Amino acid sequence: MLEDQDQTMMEHLEELRRVLIISLAATFIMACVCWFFSDRILEIILQPVLATGNKMHYIGIMEALMTKIKLSFFMGFLLALPIILWQFWAFIMPALRKMERVYFTIFVVVSYLFFIGGILFAFYSVFNIGVKFLLHFGGEELLPMLTIGNYISFAMMFILPFGVIFELPLAVFLLAQLDIINYRWMVKKRKMAILISVVAGAVLVPSPDIITPLMMATPMYLLFELSASIVKLVEWLKRRKSKKQAAEEAQEESTEDNVTRQAEGND
């Protein structure tokens, strides 16, 4: 029995090792593909700065090369994420029942779409506006000396958390469906949500100014309010379903009583 358990554990570890290797290989391959488009990707990411009339510089000899490699792996990870999620999904799928597999498949697909949606929202709205806003603080007297390495690192650190944050409504929806949280609990946690949003904004995007963390904290809190509304909607749908079921049961009981009375009357 012990040998069988050890063999099963080794099989799981070997399967997990295979999943990790495939995930890393997929990321590397996608990064190589993104390398050929790195100039175009870099042009898009630099657009918020270039639109203000500023130029980007690099200081070290290796800075431009290492920045393109870093950017290629970042984009490669985003493109390989469906493959990575599928590999981990296939790893745990045998332990799930049929309906659980269906629900989990939907969850994986929707979570990826939310993740990419959060990144796109962050770049084309918050980040784009924020960069232009921050660059105007220098006025006409100061000339910004922006380096490509620092800018790309800042962009990645700013954008990536939004992908994770955008998973909040989906996670809250699942917790509400399982009756783990409710709208009243969400309302009580509003002050805590504000505090966490501000602290997370300061930690995820460390900056000497207060504007940059607030640009991340504000969407985080708005997502909390959206999540609270989702919980309220889930509770309303549950109450509506319960009332409908109660009405159907009452109608069935009434029908049965009528049939019984008719049968007794015929007797």
C-alpha beads as a LAMMPS data file, in Angstrom:
LAMMPS data file: protein, C-alpha beads

267 atoms
266 bonds

1 atom types
1 bond types

-500.0 500.0 xlo xhi
-500.0 500.0 ylo yhi
-500.0 500.0 zlo zhi

Masses

1 110.0

Atoms # bond

1 1 1 0.000 0.000 0.000
2 1 1 2.805 2.413 0.955
3 1 1 4.677 1.620 -2.257
4 1 1 1.526 2.354 -4.288
5 1 1 1.105 5.708 -2.530
6 1 1 4.757 6.569 -3.142
7 1 1 4.370 5.614 -6.790
8 1 1 1.244 7.763 -7.119
9 1 1 3.028 10.707 -5.484
10 1 1 5.982 10.307 -7.830
11 1 1 3.626 10.195 -10.805
12 1 1 1.991 13.449 -9.670
13 1 1 5.377 15.103 -9.178
14 1 1 6.512 13.925 -12.595
15 1 1 3.318 15.271 -14.159
16 1 1 3.782 18.591 -12.353
17 1 1 7.366 18.722 -13.598
18 1 1 6.119 18.175 -17.138
19 1 1 3.578 20.995 -16.719
20 1 1 6.278 23.387 -15.492
21 1 1 8.633 22.485 -18.350
22 1 1 5.918 22.996 -20.972
23 1 1 4.907 26.306 -19.369
24 1 1 8.489 27.582 -19.366
25 1 1 9.026 26.364 -22.929
26 1 1 5.824 28.081 -24.098
27 1 1 6.906 31.330 -22.437
28 1 1 10.355 31.109 -24.045
29 1 1 8.939 30.393 -27.512
30 1 1 6.432 33.240 -27.253
31 1 1 9.201 35.534 -26.006
32 1 1 11.270 34.654 -29.082
33 1 1 8.280 35.483 -31.287
34 1 1 7.772 38.789 -29.463
35 1 1 11.459 39.619 -29.948
36 1 1 10.867 40.061 -33.680
37 1 1 8.092 42.553 -32.871
38 1 1 9.888 44.200 -29.943
39 1 1 10.507 47.442 -31.841
40 1 1 6.807 47.813 -32.615
41 1 1 5.815 46.853 -29.050
42 1 1 8.350 49.314 -27.677
43 1 1 6.951 52.033 -29.920
44 1 1 3.453 51.454 -28.524
45 1 1 4.624 51.466 -24.893
46 1 1 6.699 54.618 -25.440
47 1 1 3.782 56.456 -27.026
48 1 1 2.622 58.162 -23.787
49 1 1 6.084 59.734 -23.417
50 1 1 6.706 60.484 -27.090
51 1 1 3.284 62.145 -27.370
52 1 1 4.463 64.811 -24.912
53 1 1 7.486 65.673 -27.082
54 1 1 10.013 64.013 -24.763
55 1 1 12.656 61.525 -25.853
56 1 1 13.823 58.276 -24.307
57 1 1 17.492 57.580 -23.513
58 1 1 19.600 54.638 -22.434
59 1 1 22.699 55.000 -20.259
60 1 1 24.503 51.655 -20.145
61 1 1 25.741 49.819 -23.232
62 1 1 23.566 46.793 -22.419
63 1 1 20.493 48.721 -21.273
64 1 1 18.688 48.822 -24.636
65 1 1 19.337 45.123 -25.303
66 1 1 18.337 43.971 -21.813
67 1 1 15.216 46.126 -21.928
68 1 1 14.089 44.504 -25.190
69 1 1 14.757 41.048 -23.745
70 1 1 12.791 41.898 -20.590
71 1 1 9.914 43.290 -22.653
72 1 1 9.911 40.230 -24.943
73 1 1 9.634 37.851 -21.982
74 1 1 6.898 39.972 -20.410
75 1 1 4.823 39.900 -23.594
76 1 1 5.735 36.247 -24.137
77 1 1 4.346 35.386 -20.711
78 1 1 1.070 37.155 -21.500
79 1 1 0.741 35.299 -24.810
80 1 1 1.731 31.964 -23.268
81 1 1 -0.635 32.359 -20.319
82 1 1 -3.507 30.425 -21.997
83 1 1 -1.121 27.496 -22.567
84 1 1 0.128 27.709 -18.977
85 1 1 -3.423 27.800 -17.601
86 1 1 -4.423 24.892 -19.829
87 1 1 -1.490 22.797 -18.606
88 1 1 -2.348 23.370 -14.947
89 1 1 -6.023 22.805 -15.758
90 1 1 -5.171 19.445 -17.366
91 1 1 -3.113 18.583 -14.273
92 1 1 -6.035 18.937 -11.837
93 1 1 -8.830 17.901 -14.239
94 1 1 -8.788 14.157 -13.358
95 1 1 -9.658 15.023 -9.743
96 1 1 -12.822 16.926 -10.736
97 1 1 -16.320 15.735 -11.535
98 1 1 -17.963 16.413 -14.898
99 1 1 -19.861 19.567 -13.912
100 1 1 -16.872 20.847 -11.930
101 1 1 -14.784 20.529 -15.091
102 1 1 -17.300 22.599 -17.045
103 1 1 -17.449 25.327 -14.384
104 1 1 -13.684 25.388 -13.945
105 1 1 -13.121 25.614 -17.707
106 1 1 -15.430 28.630 -17.874
107 1 1 -13.644 30.113 -14.864
108 1 1 -10.200 29.730 -16.483
109 1 1 -11.316 31.322 -19.760
110 1 1 -13.119 34.221 -18.083
111 1 1 -10.261 34.842 -15.639
112 1 1 -7.773 35.113 -18.522
113 1 1 -10.040 37.564 -20.344
114 1 1 -10.387 39.620 -17.148
115 1 1 -6.603 39.560 -16.670
116 1 1 -5.877 40.804 -20.192
117 1 1 -8.725 43.309 -19.893
118 1 1 -7.159 44.716 -16.728
119 1 1 -3.787 45.130 -18.425
120 1 1 -5.299 46.851 -21.471
121 1 1 -7.401 49.107 -19.255
122 1 1 -4.351 50.030 -17.189
123 1 1 -2.211 50.913 -20.195
124 1 1 -4.703 52.752 -22.372
125 1 1 -6.373 54.691 -19.573
126 1 1 -4.643 55.002 -16.201
127 1 1 -1.014 54.598 -17.325
128 1 1 -1.379 56.672 -20.482
129 1 1 -3.044 59.555 -18.685
130 1 1 -0.825 59.211 -15.614
131 1 1 2.459 59.458 -17.535
132 1 1 1.367 62.612 -19.341
133 1 1 0.084 64.059 -16.071
134 1 1 3.329 63.372 -14.192
135 1 1 5.559 64.712 -16.964
136 1 1 3.772 68.066 -16.834
137 1 1 4.931 68.564 -13.235
138 1 1 8.407 69.464 -14.464
139 1 1 7.146 72.547 -16.240
140 1 1 9.179 74.277 -18.921
141 1 1 12.213 74.835 -16.682
142 1 1 13.021 71.140 -16.105
143 1 1 13.955 68.653 -18.817
144 1 1 13.177 64.985 -17.976
145 1 1 16.040 62.511 -18.458
146 1 1 14.037 59.316 -18.979
147 1 1 15.918 56.039 -19.409
148 1 1 14.376 53.151 -21.296
149 1 1 15.192 50.595 -18.604
150 1 1 13.556 52.506 -15.761
151 1 1 10.549 53.421 -17.885
152 1 1 9.821 49.847 -19.025
153 1 1 10.290 48.510 -15.480
154 1 1 7.916 51.169 -14.171
155 1 1 5.372 50.366 -16.901
156 1 1 5.468 46.631 -16.148
157 1 1 5.190 47.159 -12.383
158 1 1 2.295 49.551 -12.916
159 1 1 0.338 47.544 -15.506
160 1 1 0.708 43.946 -14.304
161 1 1 -1.066 44.392 -10.924
162 1 1 -4.156 45.662 -12.747
163 1 1 -4.487 42.254 -14.404
164 1 1 -4.567 40.635 -10.968
165 1 1 -6.875 43.290 -9.507
166 1 1 -9.394 42.758 -12.303
167 1 1 -9.850 39.187 -11.035
168 1 1 -11.569 40.585 -7.921
169 1 1 -15.127 40.755 -9.364
170 1 1 -14.856 37.171 -10.606
171 1 1 -13.523 35.912 -7.277
172 1 1 -16.231 37.787 -5.363
173 1 1 -18.912 36.366 -7.662
174 1 1 -17.776 32.807 -6.898
175 1 1 -17.602 33.484 -3.144
176 1 1 -21.088 34.991 -3.215
177 1 1 -22.427 31.968 -5.090
178 1 1 -20.963 29.742 -2.371
179 1 1 -22.539 31.944 0.361
180 1 1 -19.113 32.690 1.834
181 1 1 -19.586 36.459 1.642
182 1 1 -22.622 38.738 1.426
183 1 1 -23.395 42.365 0.612
184 1 1 -23.638 43.405 4.262
185 1 1 -20.124 42.049 4.870
186 1 1 -18.817 43.961 1.831
187 1 1 -20.339 47.205 3.116
188 1 1 -18.689 46.728 6.522
189 1 1 -15.295 46.288 4.832
190 1 1 -15.411 49.562 2.857
191 1 1 -12.972 51.414 5.133
192 1 1 -10.646 48.438 5.077
193 1 1 -10.873 48.361 1.265
194 1 1 -9.833 52.023 1.071
195 1 1 -6.862 51.384 3.354
196 1 1 -5.771 48.267 1.456
197 1 1 -6.108 50.072 -1.883
198 1 1 -3.880 52.944 -0.749
199 1 1 -1.279 50.655 0.847
200 1 1 -1.244 48.305 -2.148
201 1 1 -0.855 51.244 -4.516
202 1 1 2.130 52.512 -2.520
203 1 1 3.753 49.063 -2.316
204 1 1 3.156 47.925 -5.902
205 1 1 4.237 51.230 -7.451
206 1 1 6.762 52.800 -5.063
207 1 1 7.092 56.470 -5.937
208 1 1 8.189 59.627 -4.092
209 1 1 5.011 61.416 -5.191
210 1 1 1.504 60.648 -3.941
211 1 1 -0.196 60.887 -7.340
212 1 1 1.212 57.643 -8.794
213 1 1 0.026 55.347 -5.940
214 1 1 -3.366 57.067 -5.987
215 1 1 -3.697 56.349 -9.718
216 1 1 -3.543 52.662 -8.844
217 1 1 -5.493 52.867 -5.578
218 1 1 -8.516 54.585 -7.141
219 1 1 -9.338 51.851 -9.717
220 1 1 -8.727 49.226 -7.029
221 1 1 -11.363 50.754 -4.775
222 1 1 -13.784 51.229 -7.682
223 1 1 -13.396 47.525 -8.442
224 1 1 -14.267 46.804 -4.811
225 1 1 -17.483 48.810 -5.199
226 1 1 -18.236 46.962 -8.441
227 1 1 -17.652 43.670 -6.633
228 1 1 -20.039 44.744 -3.860
229 1 1 -22.686 45.492 -6.492
230 1 1 -22.109 42.050 -8.001
231 1 1 -22.655 40.439 -4.586
232 1 1 -25.875 42.422 -4.186
233 1 1 -27.028 41.244 -7.619
234 1 1 -26.216 37.612 -6.777
235 1 1 -28.234 37.853 -3.552
236 1 1 -31.174 39.394 -5.436
237 1 1 -31.087 36.602 -8.015
238 1 1 -30.977 34.008 -5.242
239 1 1 -33.982 35.558 -3.477
240 1 1 -35.872 35.703 -6.761
241 1 1 -35.069 32.060 -7.455
242 1 1 -36.146 31.050 -3.939
243 1 1 -39.463 32.902 -4.285
244 1 1 -40.060 31.279 -7.660
245 1 1 -39.339 27.819 -6.260
246 1 1 -41.581 28.490 -3.260
247 1 1 -44.401 29.614 -5.568
248 1 1 -43.986 26.512 -7.735
249 1 1 -43.995 24.245 -4.678
250 1 1 -47.097 25.987 -3.324
251 1 1 -48.808 25.574 -6.686
252 1 1 -47.903 21.877 -6.787
253 1 1 -49.259 21.384 -3.261
254 1 1 -52.447 23.230 -4.204
255 1 1 -52.848 21.049 -7.297
256 1 1 -52.318 17.887 -5.256
257 1 1 -54.888 19.053 -2.680
258 1 1 -57.445 19.723 -5.420
259 1 1 -56.838 16.297 -6.952
260 1 1 -57.205 14.668 -3.531
261 1 1 -60.466 16.520 -2.826
262 1 1 -61.877 15.572 -6.221
263 1 1 -60.958 11.954 -5.596
264 1 1 -62.610 12.032 -2.167
265 1 1 -65.698 13.695 -3.667
266 1 1 -66.003 10.983 -6.313
267 1 1 -65.804 8.336 -3.609

Bonds

1 1 1 2
2 1 2 3
3 1 3 4
4 1 4 5
5 1 5 6
6 1 6 7
7 1 7 8
8 1 8 9
9 1 9 10
10 1 10 11
11 1 11 12
12 1 12 13
13 1 13 14
14 1 14 15
15 1 15 16
16 1 16 17
17 1 17 18
18 1 18 19
19 1 19 20
20 1 20 21
21 1 21 22
22 1 22 23
23 1 23 24
24 1 24 25
25 1 25 26
26 1 26 27
27 1 27 28
28 1 28 29
29 1 29 30
30 1 30 31
31 1 31 32
32 1 32 33
33 1 33 34
34 1 34 35
35 1 35 36
36 1 36 37
37 1 37 38
38 1 38 39
39 1 39 40
40 1 40 41
41 1 41 42
42 1 42 43
43 1 43 44
44 1 44 45
45 1 45 46
46 1 46 47
47 1 47 48
48 1 48 49
49 1 49 50
50 1 50 51
51 1 51 52
52 1 52 53
53 1 53 54
54 1 54 55
55 1 55 56
56 1 56 57
57 1 57 58
58 1 58 59
59 1 59 60
60 1 60 61
61 1 61 62
62 1 62 63
63 1 63 64
64 1 64 65
65 1 65 66
66 1 66 67
67 1 67 68
68 1 68 69
69 1 69 70
70 1 70 71
71 1 71 72
72 1 72 73
73 1 73 74
74 1 74 75
75 1 75 76
76 1 76 77
77 1 77 78
78 1 78 79
79 1 79 80
80 1 80 81
81 1 81 82
82 1 82 83
83 1 83 84
84 1 84 85
85 1 85 86
86 1 86 87
87 1 87 88
88 1 88 89
89 1 89 90
90 1 90 91
91 1 91 92
92 1 92 93
93 1 93 94
94 1 94 95
95 1 95 96
96 1 96 97
97 1 97 98
98 1 98 99
99 1 99 100
100 1 100 101
101 1 101 102
102 1 102 103
103 1 103 104
104 1 104 105
105 1 105 106
106 1 106 107
107 1 107 108
108 1 108 109
109 1 109 110
110 1 110 111
111 1 111 112
112 1 112 113
113 1 113 114
114 1 114 115
115 1 115 116
116 1 116 117
117 1 117 118
118 1 118 119
119 1 119 120
120 1 120 121
121 1 121 122
122 1 122 123
123 1 123 124
124 1 124 125
125 1 125 126
126 1 126 127
127 1 127 128
128 1 128 129
129 1 129 130
130 1 130 131
131 1 131 132
132 1 132 133
133 1 133 134
134 1 134 135
135 1 135 136
136 1 136 137
137 1 137 138
138 1 138 139
139 1 139 140
140 1 140 141
141 1 141 142
142 1 142 143
143 1 143 144
144 1 144 145
145 1 145 146
146 1 146 147
147 1 147 148
148 1 148 149
149 1 149 150
150 1 150 151
151 1 151 152
152 1 152 153
153 1 153 154
154 1 154 155
155 1 155 156
156 1 156 157
157 1 157 158
158 1 158 159
159 1 159 160
160 1 160 161
161 1 161 162
162 1 162 163
163 1 163 164
164 1 164 165
165 1 165 166
166 1 166 167
167 1 167 168
168 1 168 169
169 1 169 170
170 1 170 171
171 1 171 172
172 1 172 173
173 1 173 174
174 1 174 175
175 1 175 176
176 1 176 177
177 1 177 178
178 1 178 179
179 1 179 180
180 1 180 181
181 1 181 182
182 1 182 183
183 1 183 184
184 1 184 185
185 1 185 186
186 1 186 187
187 1 187 188
188 1 188 189
189 1 189 190
190 1 190 191
191 1 191 192
192 1 192 193
193 1 193 194
194 1 194 195
195 1 195 196
196 1 196 197
197 1 197 198
198 1 198 199
199 1 199 200
200 1 200 201
201 1 201 202
202 1 202 203
203 1 203 204
204 1 204 205
205 1 205 206
206 1 206 207
207 1 207 208
208 1 208 209
209 1 209 210
210 1 210 211
211 1 211 212
212 1 212 213
213 1 213 214
214 1 214 215
215 1 215 216
216 1 216 217
217 1 217 218
218 1 218 219
219 1 219 220
220 1 220 221
221 1 221 222
222 1 222 223
223 1 223 224
224 1 224 225
225 1 225 226
226 1 226 227
227 1 227 228
228 1 228 229
229 1 229 230
230 1 230 231
231 1 231 232
232 1 232 233
233 1 233 234
234 1 234 235
235 1 235 236
236 1 236 237
237 1 237 238
238 1 238 239
239 1 239 240
240 1 240 241
241 1 241 242
242 1 242 243
243 1 243 244
244 1 244 245
245 1 245 246
246 1 246 247
247 1 247 248
248 1 248 249
249 1 249 250
250 1 250 251
251 1 251 252
252 1 252 253
253 1 253 254
254 1 254 255
255 1 255 256
256 1 256 257
257 1 257 258
258 1 258 259
259 1 259 260
260 1 260 261
261 1 261 262
262 1 262 263
263 1 263 264
264 1 264 265
265 1 265 266
266 1 266 267
